[in-house]
Amino acid sequence: MLRAIYKFIYFKLLGWKLKGSFPEEIKKCVVAVVPHTSWHDFFIGLMVRSISKMKINYIAKKELFKPPFGWYFRWTGGAPIDRTPGQNKVQAIAKVFEGKEEFRLTLAPEGTRKRVDELRTGFYYIAKEANVPIILVAFDFGNKQVIIDQPFYPTDDMEADFEYIYKFYEGIVGKVPENSFQYRE
């Protein structure tokens, strides 16, 4: 029922398109979503996840999981993360993959809704450490579409991998265009 409502809102009311799909055979992966410029991204993500019939989780700052809305973020598949400096978050998050049969983790590599010129590398190292593929997803408000790329495994050539990643997100416009990710060499 909720899926039908999301499909109606996403395709009919909002007029968005969905390009690509999440491969059903990929049970564990890191889903890297760019750009993250607005709180609207969260709801677009929930709709796409439901429309795709995929169980996809996310992590967010622990402050979001306090009352009165903490229950909602947990209900939607969220898990709190302590962002206090000095912790090895990459290894801790990668270890979560070990104990799960199915775990698709969504991250916003920008780490903020403000404009950045380079992506943070945590998502990349989490995928490498957990030995899972990365699926790149673009929230393109400029063309009213979500684009889902094919999975790829990070290699030992980080520079080439990030060249591919940056090329995928080239020209993608977020809800707040001036905060859209734009790589500058």
MDTraj code that builds the backbone (N, CA, C; nanometers):
import mdtraj as md
import numpy as np

residues = "MET LEU ARG ALA ILE TYR LYS PHE ILE TYR PHE LYS LEU LEU GLY TRP LYS LEU LYS GLY SER PHE PRO GLU GLU ILE LYS LYS CYS VAL VAL ALA VAL VAL PRO HIS THR SER TRP HIS ASP PHE PHE ILE GLY LEU MET VAL ARG SER ILE SER LYS MET LYS ILE ASN TYR ILE ALA LYS LYS GLU LEU PHE LYS PRO PRO PHE GLY TRP TYR PHE ARG TRP THR GLY GLY ALA PRO ILE ASP ARG THR PRO GLY GLN ASN LYS VAL GLN ALA ILE ALA LYS VAL PHE GLU GLY LYS GLU GLU PHE ARG LEU THR LEU ALA PRO GLU GLY THR ARG LYS ARG VAL ASP GLU LEU ARG THR GLY PHE TYR TYR ILE ALA LYS GLU ALA ASN VAL PRO ILE ILE LEU VAL ALA PHE ASP PHE GLY ASN LYS GLN VAL ILE ILE ASP GLN PRO PHE TYR PRO THR ASP ASP MET GLU ALA ASP PHE GLU TYR ILE TYR LYS PHE TYR GLU GLY ILE VAL GLY LYS VAL PRO GLU ASN SER PHE GLN TYR ARG GLU".split()
xyz = np.array([
    [0.0820, -0.1196, 0.0000],
    [0.0000, 0.0000, 0.0000],
    [0.0868, 0.1266, 0.0000],
    [0.1857, 0.1300, 0.0905],
    [0.2740, 0.2459, 0.0983],
    [0.3529, 0.2623, -0.0323],
    [0.3929, 0.1494, -0.0914],
    [0.4655, 0.1530, -0.2180],
    [0.3814, 0.2178, -0.3273],
    [0.2541, 0.1848, -0.3339],
    [0.1647, 0.2435, -0.4346],
    [0.1502, 0.3942, -0.4138],
    [0.1445, 0.4351, -0.2899],
    [0.1350, 0.5787, -0.2588],
    [0.2624, 0.6500, -0.3015],
    [0.3787, 0.5895, -0.2682],
    [0.5065, 0.6491, -0.3068],
    [0.5195, 0.6567, -0.4590],
    [0.4778, 0.5523, -0.5294],
    [0.4849, 0.5543, -0.6761],
    [0.3986, 0.6668, -0.7327],
    [0.2804, 0.6826, -0.6774],
    [0.1905, 0.7894, -0.7233],
    [0.2533, 0.9273, -0.6996],
    [0.3054, 0.9476, -0.5796],
    [0.3669, 1.0764, -0.5468],
    [0.4897, 1.1008, -0.6349],
    [0.5793, 1.0021, -0.6420],
    [0.7066, 1.0173, -0.7129],
    [0.6862, 1.0384, -0.8642],
    [0.6101, 0.9484, -0.9261],
    [0.5941, 0.9544, -1.0720],
    [0.4866, 1.0524, -1.1175],
    [0.3726, 1.0522, -1.0524],
    [0.2592, 1.1336, -1.0999],
    [0.2598, 1.2760, -1.0443],
    [0.2654, 1.2883, -0.9114],
    [0.2584, 1.4223, -0.8528],
    [0.3871, 1.5022, -0.8747],
    [0.5014, 1.4385, -0.8477],
    [0.6287, 1.5086, -0.8622],
    [0.6814, 1.5057, -1.0060],
    [0.6378, 1.4075, -1.0841],
    [0.6809, 1.3968, -1.2229],
    [0.8253, 1.3521, -1.2405],
    [0.8767, 1.2732, -1.1450],
    [1.0154, 1.2277, -1.1514],
    [1.0273, 1.0978, -1.2301],
    [1.1508, 1.0702, -1.2763],
    [1.1838, 0.9459, -1.3450],
    [1.2844, 0.8684, -1.2595],
    [1.2922, 0.7395, -1.2868],
    [1.3880, 0.6533, -1.2199],
    [1.4665, 0.5810, -1.3280],
    [1.5976, 0.6066, -1.3338],
    [1.6835, 0.5447, -1.4346],
    [1.7766, 0.4463, -1.3662],
    [1.7751, 0.3224, -1.4142],
    [1.8565, 0.2177, -1.3539],
    [1.7807, 0.1492, -1.2425],
    [1.8437, 0.0496, -1.1846],
    [1.7804, -0.0237, -1.0746],
    [1.8874, -0.0883, -0.9874],
    [1.8464, -0.1241, -0.8680],
    [1.9349, -0.1954, -0.7767],
    [1.9300, -0.3438, -0.8116],
    [2.0438, -0.4057, -0.8423],
    [2.0434, -0.5486, -0.8745],
    [1.9993, -0.6317, -0.7542],
    [1.9019, -0.7170, -0.7737],
    [1.8496, -0.7985, -0.6640],
    [1.9537, -0.8932, -0.6070],
    [2.0475, -0.9375, -0.6929],
    [2.1479, -1.0342, -0.6473],
    [2.2529, -0.9716, -0.5563],
    [2.2624, -0.8393, -0.5551],
    [2.3581, -0.7706, -0.4673],
    [2.2900, -0.7506, -0.3319],
    [2.3282, -0.8308, -0.2362],
    [2.2650, -0.8262, -0.1035],
    [2.3378, -0.7330, -0.0073],
    [2.4652, -0.7053, -0.0376],
    [2.5444, -0.6167, 0.0476],
    [2.6160, -0.5161, -0.0414],
    [2.6053, -0.3890, -0.0057],
    [2.6734, -0.2853, -0.0830],
    [2.6691, -0.1530, -0.0066],
    [2.7481, -0.0599, -0.0568],
    [2.7430, 0.0777, -0.0105],
    [2.6761, 0.1566, -0.1219],
    [2.5710, 0.2288, -0.0874],
    [2.4985, 0.3119, -0.1836],
    [2.5405, 0.4562, -0.1568],
    [2.6125, 0.5150, -0.2517],
    [2.6630, 0.6519, -0.2369],
    [2.5700, 0.7476, -0.3113],
    [2.5003, 0.8335, -0.2368],
    [2.4014, 0.9249, -0.2949],
    [2.4546, 1.0681, -0.2945],
    [2.4547, 1.1295, -0.4120],
    [2.5023, 1.2666, -0.4314],
    [2.4069, 1.3349, -0.5294],
    [2.3786, 1.4608, -0.5196],
    [2.4192, 1.5519, -0.4142],
    [2.3213, 1.5477, -0.2974],
    [2.3708, 1.5887, -0.1829],
    [2.2876, 1.5988, -0.0632],
    [2.2833, 1.7469, -0.0267],
    [2.1786, 1.8159, -0.0730],
    [2.1707, 1.9611, -0.0538],
    [2.0513, 2.0050, 0.0298],
    [1.9598, 1.9117, 0.0617],
    [1.8365, 1.9512, 0.1285],
    [1.7773, 1.8346, 0.2069],
    [1.6917, 1.8668, 0.3031],
    [1.6204, 1.7621, 0.3764],
    [1.5237, 1.6879, 0.2839],
    [1.4900, 1.7437, 0.1688],
    [1.4025, 1.6763, 0.0717],
    [1.4653, 1.5448, 0.0214],
    [1.5990, 1.5404, 0.0190],
    [1.6699, 1.4220, -0.0298],
    [1.6271, 1.2963, 0.0461],
    [1.6060, 1.3111, 0.1747],
    [1.5672, 1.1980, 0.2583],
    [1.4363, 1.1351, 0.2079],
    [1.3403, 1.2184, 0.1761],
    [1.2099, 1.1672, 0.1335],
    [1.2136, 1.1116, -0.0088],
    [1.2940, 1.1721, -0.0947],
    [1.3145, 1.1149, -0.2286],
    [1.3741, 0.9749, -0.2124],
    [1.4730, 0.9635, -0.1250],
    [1.5362, 0.8343, -0.0993],
    [1.4396, 0.7300, -0.0466],
    [1.3533, 0.7684, 0.0460],
    [1.2539, 0.6738, 0.0986],
    [1.1604, 0.6251, -0.0112],
    [1.1192, 0.7167, -0.0984],
    [1.0293, 0.6772, -0.2073],
    [1.0999, 0.5830, -0.3049],
    [1.2223, 0.6161, -0.3438],
    [1.2967, 0.5316, -0.4383],
    [1.3214, 0.3938, -0.3783],
    [1.3555, 0.3893, -0.2524],
    [1.3784, 0.2611, -0.1848],
    [1.2525, 0.1754, -0.1880],
    [1.1393, 0.2340, -0.1598],
    [1.0135, 0.1603, -0.1599],
    [0.9738, 0.1171, -0.3009],
    [0.9855, 0.2082, -0.3962],
    [0.9522, 0.1770, -0.5356],
    [1.0408, 0.0632, -0.5862],
    [1.1672, 0.0632, -0.5471],
    [1.2640, -0.0382, -0.5906],
    [1.2478, -0.1710, -0.5181],
    [1.1677, -0.1733, -0.4139],
    [1.1468, -0.2931, -0.3319],
    [1.2769, -0.3448, -0.2734],
    [1.3601, -0.2530, -0.2283],
    [1.4891, -0.2901, -0.1718],
    [1.4964, -0.2497, -0.0258],
    [1.5542, -0.3371, 0.0521],
    [1.5830, -0.3034, 0.1914],
    [1.7158, -0.2289, 0.1910],
    [1.7106, -0.1006, 0.2229],
    [1.8302, -0.0174, 0.2240],
    [1.8318, 0.0610, 0.3545],
    [1.9436, 0.0541, 0.4252],
    [1.9577, 0.1231, 0.5526],
    [2.0444, 0.2475, 0.5363],
    [2.0515, 0.3245, 0.6411],
    [2.1364, 0.4431, 0.6405],
    [2.1834, 0.4706, 0.7823],
    [2.2876, 0.5509, 0.7903],
    [2.3340, 0.5979, 0.9198],
    [2.3225, 0.7498, 0.9197],
    [2.3054, 0.8036, 1.0371],
    [2.2937, 0.9494, 1.0503],
    [2.3453, 0.9887, 1.1885],
    [2.3712, 1.1167, 1.2032],
    [2.4234, 1.1639, 1.3317],
    [2.3274, 1.1249, 1.4446],
    [2.3850, 1.0846, 1.5568],
    [2.3061, 1.0307, 1.6681],
    [2.2034, 1.1297, 1.7220],
    [2.2286, 1.2586, 1.7036],
    [2.1359, 1.3607, 1.7536],
    [1.9965, 1.3485, 1.6916],
    [1.9881, 1.2944, 1.5695],
    [1.8584, 1.2787, 1.5030],
    [1.7721, 1.1704, 1.5684],
    [1.8345, 1.0826, 1.6446],
    [1.7632, 0.9682, 1.6999],
    [1.7104, 0.9909, 1.8410],
    [1.7174, 1.1145, 1.8857],
    [1.6617, 1.1497, 2.0162],
    [1.5137, 1.1836, 1.9999],
    [1.4372, 1.1788, 2.1118],
    [1.2972, 1.2196, 2.1044],
    [1.2864, 1.3642, 2.0566],
    [1.1844, 1.4014, 1.9877],
    [1.0634, 1.3243, 1.9628],
    [1.0654, 1.2439, 1.8329],
    [1.1698, 1.2551, 1.7490],
    [1.1651, 1.1913, 1.6168],
    [1.2533, 1.0681, 1.6018],
    [1.3247, 1.0307, 1.7049],
    [1.4144, 0.9165, 1.6967],
    [1.3467, 0.7898, 1.6482],
    [1.2249, 0.7639, 1.6950],
    [1.1515, 0.6440, 1.6546],
    [1.1313, 0.6405, 1.5028],
    [1.1075, 0.7579, 1.4441],
    [1.0807, 0.7647, 1.3006],
    [1.2054, 0.7265, 1.2204],
    [1.3202, 0.7789, 1.2606],
    [1.4433, 0.7479, 1.1884],
    [1.4800, 0.6004, 1.2010],
    [1.4542, 0.5403, 1.3168],
    [1.4787, 0.3962, 1.3325],
    [1.3796, 0.3166, 1.2473],
    [1.2555, 0.3585, 1.2472],
    [1.1506, 0.2899, 1.1700],
    [1.1823, 0.2911, 1.0205],
    [1.2436, 0.3970, 0.9714],
    [1.2761, 0.4073, 0.8292],
    [1.4090, 0.3409, 0.7939],
    [1.4709, 0.2715, 0.8889],
    [1.5927, 0.1967, 0.8591],
    [1.7209, 0.2642, 0.9005],
    [1.7100, 0.3681, 0.9796],
    [1.8287, 0.4418, 1.0216],
    [1.8943, 0.3828, 1.1441],
    [2.0226, 0.4112, 1.1555],
    [2.0991, 0.3725, 1.2735],
    [2.1861, 0.4920, 1.3121],
    [2.1906, 0.5227, 1.4417],
    [2.2695, 0.6387, 1.4853],
    [2.4193, 0.6120, 1.4807],
    [2.4941, 0.7158, 1.4507],
    [2.6395, 0.7046, 1.4536],
    [2.6951, 0.8216, 1.5341],
    [2.7913, 0.7876, 1.6184],
    [2.8604, 0.8883, 1.6987],
    [2.9720, 0.9468, 1.6130],
    [2.9639, 1.0745, 1.5846],
    [3.0622, 1.1387, 1.4970],
    [3.1746, 1.2067, 1.5753],
    [3.1934, 1.1652, 1.6997],
    [3.3016, 1.2195, 1.7807],
    [3.4357, 1.1834, 1.7160],
    [3.5250, 1.2807, 1.7023],
    [3.6557, 1.2518, 1.6417],
    [3.7355, 1.1485, 1.7205],
    [3.8279, 1.0816, 1.6510],
    [3.9173, 0.9875, 1.7165],
    [3.8713, 0.8434, 1.7147],
    [3.7619, 0.8137, 1.6479],
    [3.7122, 0.6767, 1.6408],
    [3.7408, 0.6212, 1.5017],
    [3.7544, 0.4888, 1.4909],
    [3.7712, 0.4296, 1.3592],
    [3.6331, 0.3895, 1.3076],
    [3.5617, 0.4867, 1.2548],
    [3.4254, 0.4643, 1.2087],
    [3.4204, 0.3699, 1.0887],
    [3.5203, 0.3784, 1.0009],
    [3.5232, 0.2935, 0.8815],
    [3.5219, 0.1464, 0.9212],
    [3.6120, 0.1066, 1.0098],
    [3.6163, -0.0338, 1.0515],
    [3.4906, -0.0747, 1.1264],
    [3.4397, 0.0130, 1.2116],
    [3.3186, -0.0188, 1.2878],
    [3.2000, -0.0407, 1.1945],
    [3.1856, 0.0461, 1.0963],
    [3.0729, 0.0335, 1.0032],
    [3.0928, -0.0880, 0.9122],
    [3.2148, -0.1099, 0.8647],
    [3.2429, -0.2248, 0.7780],
    [3.2135, -0.3555, 0.8500],
    [3.2370, -0.3586, 0.9803],
    [3.2130, -0.4801, 1.0593],
    [3.0636, -0.5162, 1.0637],
    [2.9764, -0.4158, 1.0515],
    [2.8317, -0.4407, 1.0517],
    [2.7943, -0.5347, 0.9367],
    [2.8622, -0.5225, 0.8235],
    [2.8331, -0.6074, 0.7074],
    [2.8553, -0.7550, 0.7376],
    [2.9552, -0.7856, 0.8222],
    [2.9891, -0.9242, 0.8539],
    [2.8721, -1.0003, 0.9149],
    [2.8022, -0.9372, 1.0055],
    [2.6964, -1.0053, 1.0789],
    [2.5607, -1.0054, 1.0110],
    [2.5533, -0.9562, 0.8905],
    [2.4234, -0.9469, 0.8229],
    [2.4259, -1.0238, 0.6920],
    [2.3147, -1.0882, 0.6628],
    [2.2997, -1.1596, 0.5366],
    [2.2678, -1.0611, 0.4234],
    [2.1958, -0.9556, 0.4601],
    [2.1568, -0.8535, 0.3630],
    [2.1765, -0.7168, 0.4284],
    [2.2578, -0.6332, 0.3658],
    [2.2813, -0.5008, 0.4218],
    [2.3284, -0.4068, 0.3118],
    [2.2429, -0.3148, 0.2768],
    [2.2746, -0.2107, 0.1792],
    [2.2765, -0.0799, 0.2567],
    [2.3917, -0.0168, 0.2602],
    [2.4108, 0.1020, 0.3421],
    [2.4186, 0.2264, 0.2552],
    [2.3282, 0.3190, 0.2767],
    [2.3284, 0.4453, 0.2038],
    [2.4080, 0.5491, 0.2816],
    [2.4931, 0.6200, 0.2081],
    [2.5712, 0.7282, 0.2660],
    [2.5706, 0.8476, 0.1709],
    [2.5827, 0.9650, 0.2268],
    [2.6000, 1.0872, 0.1480],
    [2.7477, 1.1246, 0.1581],
    [2.8268, 1.0934, 0.0562],
    [2.9712, 1.1171, 0.0639],
    [3.0128, 1.2627, 0.0834],
    [2.9225, 1.3559, 0.0630],
    [2.9570, 1.4957, 0.0876],
    [2.9686, 1.5233, 0.2373],
    [2.8934, 1.4491, 0.3189],
    [2.8996, 1.4649, 0.4632],
    [2.8285, 1.5880, 0.5162],
    [2.7648, 1.6626, 0.4295],
    [2.6958, 1.7860, 0.4677],
    [2.5993, 1.8241, 0.3555],
    [2.5109, 1.9176, 0.3861],
    [2.4219, 1.9679, 0.2810],
    [2.4799, 2.0936, 0.2166],
    [2.5930, 2.1382, 0.2667],
    [2.6595, 2.2552, 0.2088],
    [2.7445, 2.2115, 0.0894],
    [2.7832, 2.3067, 0.0079],
    [2.8648, 2.2775, -0.1097],
    [3.0035, 2.2275, -0.0691],
    [3.0472, 2.1221, -0.1371],
    [3.1829, 2.0718, -0.1210],
    [3.2424, 2.0489, -0.2596],
    [3.3740, 2.0543, -0.2682],
    [3.4414, 2.0342, -0.3962],
    [3.5054, 1.8965, -0.4082],
    [3.5084, 1.8230, -0.2982],
    [3.5582, 1.6858, -0.2992],
    [3.4707, 1.6023, -0.2076],
    [3.4528, 1.4780, -0.2450],
    [3.3752, 1.3864, -0.1616],
    [3.4637, 1.3319, -0.0506],
    [3.4031, 1.3039, 0.0611],
    [3.4754, 1.2347, 0.1675],
    [3.4989, 1.0913, 0.1206],
    [3.5969, 1.0277, 0.1759],
    [3.6351, 0.8950, 0.1267],
    [3.5835, 0.7792, 0.2120],
    [3.5142, 0.8084, 0.3204],
    [3.4679, 0.7021, 0.4100],
    [3.3881, 0.5935, 0.3409],
    [3.2957, 0.6318, 0.2536],
    [3.2118, 0.5332, 0.1838],
    [3.2985, 0.4360, 0.1032],
    [3.4031, 0.4892, 0.0427],
    [3.4947, 0.4106, -0.0401],
    [3.5702, 0.3094, 0.0462],
    [3.6242, 0.3584, 0.1586],
    [3.7008, 0.2700, 0.2471],
    [3.6113, 0.1685, 0.3183],
    [3.4886, 0.2063, 0.3477],
    [3.3947, 0.1103, 0.4067],
    [3.3714, -0.0041, 0.3091],
    [3.3460, 0.0291, 0.1825],
    [3.3229, -0.0742, 0.0804],
    [3.4460, -0.1635, 0.0645],
    [3.5637, -0.1038, 0.0627],
    [3.6879, -0.1831, 0.0504],
    [3.7062, -0.2753, 0.1708],
    [3.6882, -0.2192, 0.2892],
    [3.7073, -0.2966, 0.4132],
    [3.6058, -0.4109, 0.4234],
    [3.4816, -0.3853, 0.3827],
    [3.3757, -0.4862, 0.3904],
    [3.3744, -0.5776, 0.2679],
    [3.4565, -0.5448, 0.1677],
    [3.4613, -0.6198, 0.0418],
    [3.3233, -0.6280, -0.0245],
    [3.2612, -0.5110, -0.0364],
    [3.1298, -0.5021, -0.1006],
    [3.1377, -0.3970, -0.2122],
    [3.0483, -0.4058, -0.3103],
    [3.0499, -0.3067, -0.4175],
    [2.9887, -0.1738, -0.3737],
    [3.0156, -0.0731, -0.4538],
    [2.9556, 0.0589, -0.4370],
    [2.8544, 0.0774, -0.5499],
    [2.7371, 0.1269, -0.5149],
    [2.6382, 0.1643, -0.6155],
    [2.6205, 0.3150, -0.6048],
    [2.6535, 0.3846, -0.7125],
    [2.6400, 0.5305, -0.7156],
    [2.4956, 0.5667, -0.7523],
    [2.4405, 0.6633, -0.6788],
    [2.3046, 0.7102, -0.7044],
    [2.3080, 0.8623, -0.7085],
    [2.2452, 0.9187, -0.8106],
    [2.2396, 1.0642, -0.8257],
    [2.0959, 1.1118, -0.8089],
    [2.0771, 1.2110, -0.7223],
    [1.9469, 1.2769, -0.7058],
    [1.9513, 1.4036, -0.7896],
    [1.9040, 1.3944, -0.9118],
    [1.9131, 1.5031, -1.0080],
    [1.7835, 1.5841, -1.0104],
    [1.7783, 1.6866, -0.9272],
    [1.6602, 1.7724, -0.9214],
    [1.6462, 1.8549, -1.0485],
    [1.7587, 1.8813, -1.1167],
    [1.7556, 1.9601, -1.2395],
    [1.6751, 1.8927, -1.3490],
    [1.6850, 1.7592, -1.3561],
    [1.6115, 1.6822, -1.4564],
    [1.5016, 1.5956, -1.3961],
    [1.4753, 1.6150, -1.2671],
    [1.3715, 1.5400, -1.1952],
    [1.3854, 1.3900, -1.2171],
    [1.5021, 1.3407, -1.1771],
    [1.5281, 1.1977, -1.1921],
    [1.6279, 1.1484, -1.0889],
    [1.6152, 1.0214, -1.0564],
    [1.7150, 0.9521, -0.9759],
    [1.7816, 0.8530, -1.0698],
    [1.9152, 0.8558, -1.0698],
    [1.9921, 0.7674, -1.1574],
    [2.0688, 0.6686, -1.0702],
    [2.0498, 0.5397, -1.0969],
    [2.1173, 0.4333, -1.0227],
    [2.2176, 0.3673, -1.1170],
    [2.3449, 0.3713, -1.0797],
    [2.4520, 0.3156, -1.1623],
    [2.4694, 0.1666, -1.1315],
    [2.5474, 0.1015, -1.2150],
    [2.5819, -0.0389, -1.1935],
    [2.6813, -0.0490, -1.0773],
    [2.6768, -0.1574, -1.0010],
    [2.7715, -0.1727, -0.8904],
    [2.9145, -0.1877, -0.9416],
    [3.0087, -0.1361, -0.8644],
    [3.1502, -0.1589, -0.8944],
    [3.2248, -0.1788, -0.7630],
    [3.3267, -0.2623, -0.7686],
    [3.4109, -0.2859, -0.6514],
    [3.5287, -0.1892, -0.6557],
    [3.5574, -0.1240, -0.5434],
    [3.6746, -0.0372, -0.5394],
    [3.8006, -0.1191, -0.5700],
    [3.8909, -0.0600, -0.6433],
    [4.0147, -0.1282, -0.6807],
    [4.1287, -0.0753, -0.5940],
    [4.2491, -0.1106, -0.6306],
    [4.3653, -0.0569, -0.5609],
    [4.4115, 0.0744, -0.6237],
    [4.3380, 0.1210, -0.7236],
    [4.3688, 0.2478, -0.7893],
    [4.2616, 0.3504, -0.7512],
    [4.2781, 0.4064, -0.6331],
    [4.1792, 0.5006, -0.5809],
    [4.1603, 0.6212, -0.6734],
    [4.2669, 0.6680, -0.7313],
    [4.2581, 0.7841, -0.8197],
    [4.1671, 0.7545, -0.9398],
    [4.1842, 0.6392, -1.0022],
    [4.0999, 0.6012, -1.1159],
    [3.9553, 0.5792, -1.0713],
    [3.9375, 0.5169, -0.9550],
    [3.8017, 0.4941, -0.9038],
    [3.7299, 0.6263, -0.8816],
    [3.7988, 0.7234, -0.8213],
    [3.7342, 0.8522, -0.7954],
    [3.7133, 0.9329, -0.9237],
    [3.7966, 0.9111, -1.0211],
    [3.7738, 0.9751, -1.1514],
    [3.6409, 0.9261, -1.2091],
    [3.6169, 0.7954, -1.1979],
    [3.4904, 0.7368, -1.2435],
    [3.3726, 0.7931, -1.1623],
    [3.3899, 0.7989, -1.0315],
    [3.2843, 0.8479, -0.9425],
    [3.2516, 0.9933, -0.9749],
    [3.3535, 1.0770, -0.9854],
    [3.3314, 1.2190, -1.0137],
    [3.2657, 1.2389, -1.1502],
    [3.3029, 1.1587, -1.2471],
    [3.2431, 1.1691, -1.3808],
    [3.0937, 1.1339, -1.3762],
    [3.0591, 1.0331, -1.2954],
    [2.9185, 0.9931, -1.2830],
    [2.8330, 1.1089, -1.2299],
    [2.8854, 1.1827, -1.1342],
    [2.8079, 1.2910, -1.0720],
    [2.8196, 1.4252, -1.1449],
    [2.8959, 1.4299, -1.2507],
    [2.9167, 1.5539, -1.3249],
    [2.7842, 1.6071, -1.3808],
    [2.7556, 1.7329, -1.3510],
    [2.6357, 1.7979, -1.4033],
    [2.5071, 1.7697, -1.3275],
    [2.5141, 1.6931, -1.2203],
    [2.3947, 1.6615, -1.1410],
    [2.3629, 1.7817, -1.0518],
    [2.2355, 1.8212, -1.0512],
    [2.1928, 1.9399, -0.9764],
    [2.1030, 1.8981, -0.8597],
    [2.1374, 1.9443, -0.7407],
    [2.0599, 1.9134, -0.6214],
    [1.9413, 2.0057, -0.6035],
    [1.8647, 1.9811, -0.5012],
    [1.7478, 2.0637, -0.4687],
    [1.7888, 2.2098, -0.4498],
    [1.9010, 2.2312, -0.3834],
    [1.9574, 2.3656, -0.3665],
    [2.0762, 2.3718, -0.4638],
    [2.0531, 2.4231, -0.5855],
    [2.1553, 2.4163, -0.6913],
    [2.2926, 2.4702, -0.6516],
    [2.2967, 2.5798, -0.5781],
    [2.4258, 2.6375, -0.5418],
    [2.5056, 2.5495, -0.4456],
    [2.4415, 2.4510, -0.3841],
    [2.5103, 2.3588, -0.2945],
    [2.5418, 2.2261, -0.3615],
    [2.5096, 2.2132, -0.4904],
    [2.5346, 2.0886, -0.5631],
    [2.6831, 2.0586, -0.5685],
    [2.7142, 1.9314, -0.5627],
    [2.8535, 1.8883, -0.5695],
    [2.9106, 1.9191, -0.7072],
    [3.0257, 1.9797, -0.7088],
    [3.0965, 2.0094, -0.8333],
    [3.2440, 1.9921, -0.8072],
    [3.2995, 1.8849, -0.8611],
    [3.4414, 1.8566, -0.8395],
    [3.5259, 1.9594, -0.9115],
    [3.6239, 2.0122, -0.8415],
    [3.7192, 2.1064, -0.9005],
    [3.8591, 2.0505, -0.8832],
    [3.9264, 2.0306, -0.9934],
    [4.0641, 1.9765, -0.9877],
    [4.1608, 2.0805, -0.9396],
])
top = md.Topology()
chain = top.add_chain()
for i, resn in enumerate(residues, 1):
    res = top.add_residue(resn, chain, resSeq=i)
    for name in ("N", "CA", "C"):
        top.add_atom(name, md.element.get_by_symbol(name[0]), res)
traj = md.Trajectory(xyz[None], top)
